[in-house]
């Protein structure tokens, strides 16, 4: 049996932020906590969000770190309770949205966050009591605005996934205007995150043809527009298509991800300074090569279909095309360039095997497989 479940209400257009107050009223949020970060505030996007709320009384937490932590969630919960808030608005990239999802749990459920982590068997413990959430992405990468999961570094330093349909935002406001002028490096890294989502979920073995179609279309949109968006932050067509690809990647990855994410989640926990999208971009070539040996990938011509979406002649060209794209976008050439050493490999492999994405890869990786992927990505 295949369980196929889509998704939430999405407002998608330039200027969609103007609908924020209407969405709050529809959902029943009267005193929201806006969860964001210092960069969003500095860019003026927090002020635009507060203005769009009209007369609604809002509290603000703007200290989300680049990789959200349980400590940040606790701090935001205090602001939530002090403001007698009744809902959440996440404004930012995946970090702010994931932090808000952590707040949605912690403000309404007892115990430490790890109690509710997927690999701890915590998903069924997340109930409908979670605080309602509206997500307003300001980057085009994670697609967390249409995802049922969050990734948070808990107090014991593990980077864990939290998954429940109760965590799905009640509304997603996708306004490409909010991404105009996003710095080139961040555009590139988040855009490659979207590409990784589309590619990896398309290779995942679960039967979900709607997800496959959404992922392939998202891959083509992202591949065609990421370079334009990176080089010209004001390119409206490129920004719209990249935001759509980000949303589509997350709509599709309900099907599952794989070794790219099990590795990047683990390495991001070992060194929280590393950017998730950048790590995905660096791991993709090695994982695509590894997945080429999977029976389901071969049977359903997964690599050939991805190559067509990327306008490549042969599936064997995918890895080199990704490396070339990373170079053109100004991303690092390999893991060594961002400070990763072989001494970190065993700890990264431990985390990757424990990660929730490990078992949904189309080909189950061993420790030695992971070691080879890490070495190849250096």
N, C-alpha and C positions, 0 to 999 in steps of 0.2 A: 504494500500500500504506500502511496506517496501522499504526504501531507503538504498541501500548497496553500499558503495563507497570505493574502495581500490586503491592505497595509494600513494607511492612514490618510487623513485629508491633507492635501498639498495645494498651497497657493503658489503658483509659479509664474512670475512675470517681472519685468522691470517695474519698480515702484511698489511691489507687493507689500513692503513694510507698512504702508498706509492701512493695511487690513488688520494690523495687530490688535487694536482695541476691540474690533468686531469679533476676532477669534477668541479673545479673553471672555467676552460676554457670552459667546456661544458655548464655551466650555464651563463657564461659571467661575472664572478666576476674577476676584475683585481686588486682592492685595498680593500682587506677584512679587517674588524675589527674582531679580534679574541676575543671572550668573554669567560672568564674562571674565575678561582678563585685562591687564594693563595696556596691552597693545591695541585692543579694540577701543578702550577709552581714549587713548592717545590719538587714534585715527578719527575720532569724532563720531564713531558709530553708536556708542552708548548714548550720547546726547540725542541722536536721531531716533533711537529706540524709545527713549523716555518721552520724547515729544510725540511719537506715534501713539503712546498710551493715553494721550488726552488727560482726562481728569483722574485716571486710576492712580491710587496710592501705591508706589513701588519702593521696595528696598533694593539695595545693590550689594552684590559681592563681586569684586573685580580682581581677586587675587588667585585666580586659577593658574597653576603652573603649567608648563608646556607638556608635561606628562602628569595628569591629575593624580593626586594622592589622597589617601584616607584622611590625612591631617587637614588637607584643604576642604574635603567634604565636611569634616567636623566643624571647621571654622564657618563654613557657609550655613550649616544647620543652625548654628547659634544666631546668625543674622536672620535666618528664616523664622526662628521662634521669637526673637525680639520684636520683629515686625508683624507678628501674628499673621504670617503669610498663609495663603490658601492655594498657592500654585507657583509654578516656576516658568521663567522664560530664559532659555539659554541663548546667548548671542555670542557667536564666535566660531572657531573651528571645532574639530572633534574633541579637543581637550575640554572646552567649556561645556559642550553638550554632554559629554561623558561625566564630567564633574556634576552637572545638574542631575543626571540620572542617579548618581551616587547619593545626592541629597534627597532625591525622591524616595529612595529606599530608607536612608538613615533617619530622616525626619519622621518616619511613620512606622519603623520596625525596630525592635530591640536587638541589642548585641552588636558585636563588631562586624564590619562589612564582610570579612571573609566567610561569615556564616551563610551568606547569600551567593557566594561565588559558584560558578557552574561546576568547576572541577571538585568542589567540596560538596556537591550534591545540593547546593542551595537554591537552585532555580525554583523548585516548587514552594519554597518558603517566601518568595516574593509574591505579595498578594495585591488585590485590587485596591488596597488602602494606600498605595503609593501616591505621592503628590502628583497632580496633573501637570504636564509639561508641554510647553510650546517651544519648538526649536527654530532658531533663525540663523542659518549658517552664513558666515562671512568669508569662508574659503570654499574651494571646490575640490574636495578630496575624500573625506571620510564617509560622507553620506549618512552620518549618525542621526541626522534629522528624520530618516525613515527606517531606522534600524531598531531592533528590539534589545540590543546589547550595549554594553559599555565596558571599557578597559580602564582599570584603576590600579595603581600601585598601593597595596595594602600595607599595614604597619610592619609586617614581617619582611617587606621589600619585594615580595612577589608581585609581578604584573599579571593580574587576574581578570578574567572575563565574567561579566554578569549578564544573564540572558533571561528575559521574560517578556511575554507579550504585554504585560502590564507596564513595562518600561517604554513601550512605543509612544513617542510624542503624540499628543492628541491632535496636534496640527503642526505642519511644517510650512514655514514661510520662506520660500526660495526666491530671493530677489537678487539677480545677477548684478544689479547696480551696486550692491554692497561689496562686491569683489573688484570693482574698477579701481585701478591703482594699487592693488595688492602687490607687494614687492616681488621682483622677478624670482628670487630664490624660493620664496614661500609658494609662489604660483607653481613653480616647477615641481617642488617636492610634494605638494598636496595633489597636483595633477597626476603625478606618477602613482600616488596612493590610489586614486580612482582607477587608473589603468590596471594596477595590480589587483584590485577588487574584481574588475570585469574579467580579467584573464584567469585569475585563480578560481573564481567560482564557476567559470565556464568549464574548467578542467575537472572540477570536483565530480565525484562519481554518482551522486544522488540523481534520481529521475525527477526532473523539473523543467520541462520544455519552455514554459513561460519565462523562467529565470534565465535559461540559455539565450533566448531571443533578446531579452532586455540587456543581458551582459554583452552580447555581440554588438548590438547597436551602440551601447555605451562605449565599448572599446573603439569602434570606428570614429565616433564623435570626439573622444578624447585624443586619440592618435592624430586626427586631422587638425586639431585646434590647440593642443597644448603649447606648441612652439610659438604660434601666433600670440596666444595670451601671455606667454612669458616675455616675449620681446616687446609687446605693445600692451601695456596694462589697461589702455582705454578702448581696446578692440571689443566692441559690444557683442558682435556675433560670436567671437571666440569665447568670451566670458560666459555667454548664455549656454553654448554647447558644452563647455567644460563643467558648468554647474549641473547641467542635465546628466552628463556622464557620471558625475559624482553621486547624484541621487540614484541613477540607474544601477551603479555598482552595488550600492547598499540594498536596493530593492532586490537585486539578484542574489546577494550573498546570504540571504536567508537559507539558501541551498547548502551553504558550507564553504569554507576556504581551505587552506592547506599549509604546506611547509613554509611558504613565504611568510605567512603570518605567525606560525608557531615559532619561527626563528626570530622575527622582528619583535614579537611580544616579549620573548625571553631576553633578547639582547637589550631591549629597551628597559627591562627591569634591572639588568646588570649595570647598565649605564644610562640613567634617565635623561642625560643631556642629549642623547641621540634622537634625531627626528624620525618618527615612525615612517612617514612617506619616503624619506630618503633611504632608509633601510630596506623597505619593500622594493624600491627601484634597483638597489644593489643585489638583492637576493633573486630577483625574477629570472635572470638568464640561467642561473644554476638550477633552479627549481623546474623551469620549463624543460631543460635538458633531462633532468631526472624523471619527470612525468612522462616524457616521450615513451618510456618503456612500460607504461601502465596499459593493461588490456583494454579498459574502457576508453582511454584516450585514443588508442590505435583503432579500435572498432568503429568509433563514431567520428573519426577523422577530425578530432578536436584541434590539433595543431594546424592542419590544412585550412580549417575554417577560420581560425584566428589569423593566419597569414593573409587570407583574402581580405579580412576586415582591416588589416594593417597595410594592404596594397603591396604585399611582398610576393616574390616569385615562388619561394619554396618555404615550407615549414622550418627547415633547417636554418633559415635566415633570421628567425625571430630573436634569438639570443643576441646576435651581433647588432641587430636593429635597435634593440633596447639599450645596449651599451653605447651605440652611436647617439641615440636620442639623449641619454643621460649626459653625454659629453656636450652636445649642442645646447642643452639646457643649463650647463654650468654646474651640474651636480658632481659629487666626488666620483673618482674612477673606481674606488674599491673601499672595503672596510678599513684597511690599514690607514687610509687617508683621514678617517674620522676617529682614529685612536684605538681601534680594535686590535688585540694581539692574540696570538695562539694560546697564551696562558689563560684566556677567558673561555676557550672553546668548551671545556668540560661542563662548566656551569651553565653556559648557553644551551648545550645539548640536553642537560638535565631538565631545564625549563621547557625546552621545545617539545620533548617527549610527554611532559605533563600537561602541555597546553591543550585547550579545547579544540584547536584547529588541526592538531596532529592526526587524528583519526579520520578526518573528512578529506584528507588528501587522496587522490585517486590511487596512489601507490604508497603503501605503508613504509615509512623510512626507519631504518635502523640507526643506531648510534654512529656507525661508520659512514652511513649515507649522509647524515647530518654533518659529520666532520668534513666530508669531501665537499659538500655544498658551501660550508664556511670557508674552507681553503680556496675553493674556486672563486669565491666572492671577495677575497682579500685584494 
